[in-house]
Amino acid sequence: MRTPSTAALASHPTPLGPLALAATDDALVLCAFDDREKAAARITRGGLTLVDADAAAPAQQRIIEEAGRQLDAYLGGRSRTFTVPMDLRLATPFSRTTVERLDELLPYGVTGTYAELAAALGRPRAARAVGTALGANPLCVVLPCHRVVGSGGRLTGYAGGVAAKRFLLDLEHGRTPAASL
């Protein structure tokens, strides 16, 4: 049995491109557009020891597989929520506070601006800090930072690229997204 300080890393194919998934025995800690090297660096910077997916403990494998199933259902338009256990230990305190409230403040199909999100978080002058916090979101797609847009609805930076952001927003707004990116 692995200790809670170990995380297994796997790659999961999606229409948006591969997503790096990492899990401890208890929760998903990473869902990111990172390549293996960048994902590994994030995991170790967060104080976890990296384990390859083929050496994952059964509990880690179950969480990675469940996250993959839920991502497939979400990206296929068959689900609107994620129930896989999540752990934000790879996020900074401000990023954690910001991404934990995304689903509440911007539910499925709703977008808001960085300034609106900052105001809703009680930090009306922190739009740039909110953008930085969202850029460091360790659980992309699962915690929906893609719902935050620039002023006037402009699609601005996203870890997976603007095309991935457009795909996710089209999906959530009932428009048919491009088949793949």
N, C-alpha and C positions, 0 to 999 in steps of 0.2 A: 504494500500500500504506500502510495506517495504521501509526502507531507503537503500541507496546504501551501507551502512555498514553491511548489513545482507546478509548472504549466506546460501542457502539451500544445504543440503548434501544428496546424494543418492548413492546407489550401483548399478552398471550396469554389468550384466554378459557378459563375452566375452570368446572366445576360449583361451585367455591368463589367465583367471581367472577374478575375479571381479575387476572392476575399480571403485574407488571412484570419483564421479562427484560432483562438487559444483559450484553453480552459484549465482551471484547477479542478480538484475533485469536487468542488462545490458549485462553481459558477463559470460562466463565460466572462473572460477578462479582456478579450480583444476580438473585434470584428472590424477589419480595416483593409483599405486598398493598398496596404504596404506589401512590398516584396519581402521575401523571407528574411533578408539581412536587416531591413528596417524593423520588421515585426520582432525579430529576435532582440534587437537593441532596445526596443520599447519594453519588452518583457523583462529583460535583465535590469534595465534602468529602474523598473518598478519593484525590484527586489525579489523577483521570481527566478527560479532556475529553469532553464529551457529543456524540454524533452521533445524529441521528434514524435510525430503522431504514431509511428509504428511501435514506439516504446511507451505509449500512453497507458496509464492505469485505466481499468474498466470504467470507473466513474468519469474520468476525463473524456474518454472516448464517447460515452453516452451523451455528455453535454455537447461535445462537438457535433455529433450526429444529429441531436435534437435541434441545435442551432441551425445546421444545414437544412433540415426539413422545414423549419419555420421560415428561413430565408427563401427557400424555394416556393413555399406557399404564398408568402407575402409578394415576392417578385412575380409570381404567376397570377396575382389578383385573387387568390383564394382565401386570403387572411389579411386582417388589418392590424393585428397585434402580435406581440412577442411575449411569450411566457417563460422562456428559458431563464433560469436563474442568472443574474448579472452581478458583477462585482466591479466597481469603478476604482479599484486600487491603482490603476495606471493613469488616472486623471489627477490633475492638480486640484486643490480644494475649490477654487473658483470654477474651474471647468466642471467638476463634479456637481456643484450647486446648479450650474447652468444647464447641463444636459439631463440631470435628474427630473427637471420640471418641463422638459420639452413637450412630452405627450399631453401633459395637463394644459399647458399654455397654448400649444399649437396641435390640436388633435388631427387625426387622419383627414387629409383633404384641405387643411387650413394652412395658409402661409402667413408669415409676419416678417417684419423687417428687424434688422439688428437693433435699431433704436427702440422699436416697440418691445422687443424681448428684454432689452436692458431696463426699460421703464417697468415692465411687469415684474422684474427681479428686484425692483427697488433701487436700481442704480441707473437713473435716467441719463447720466453723462458717460456711461460705460459701453457705448455701442461698439467701439473698437475692441475693448477687452472681451466683450461677448463674442465677437468674431474670432479673436484669438483662442478663446476657450472652446468654441465650436470646432475650430481647426484642429484642436488637440483631442477631440472626442475619441476615446478608445473603442467605442461601440457604434461605429457608423452604421447607418441603415436601421439597426435595432433601436437606437436612440436617435430620433429623426432630425438631425441637424440640417438635413436637406430642405426642411420646410422654412428655413430662414433665408430671406432674400434681401437684396439691397433696396435702397429707397426707390420708390416708384415701381417696385416689382422686378427690378433687374436681377438676373441670375448672376451671382458673383461667386467667388471661389468656393470650391468644394473638393474634399480630399480625393474623390473619384473623378474629378473633372466636371466641367459644366454639362457635358453630354449626359453623364450619369445623373446629375441633379435634375436635368430636364426629364429623363426617363422616369425617375421616381415621382416627380411632381405630376407628370402626365398620368402615370398609373393611379396616383391618389385622386386626381381630378376626373377620373373616368374616361380619359382620352387614351387611345391605344398608343403605348410607347413603341419606339423603334424596336424591332425584334432582337437586335443585339447592337452593341457599341463598337 
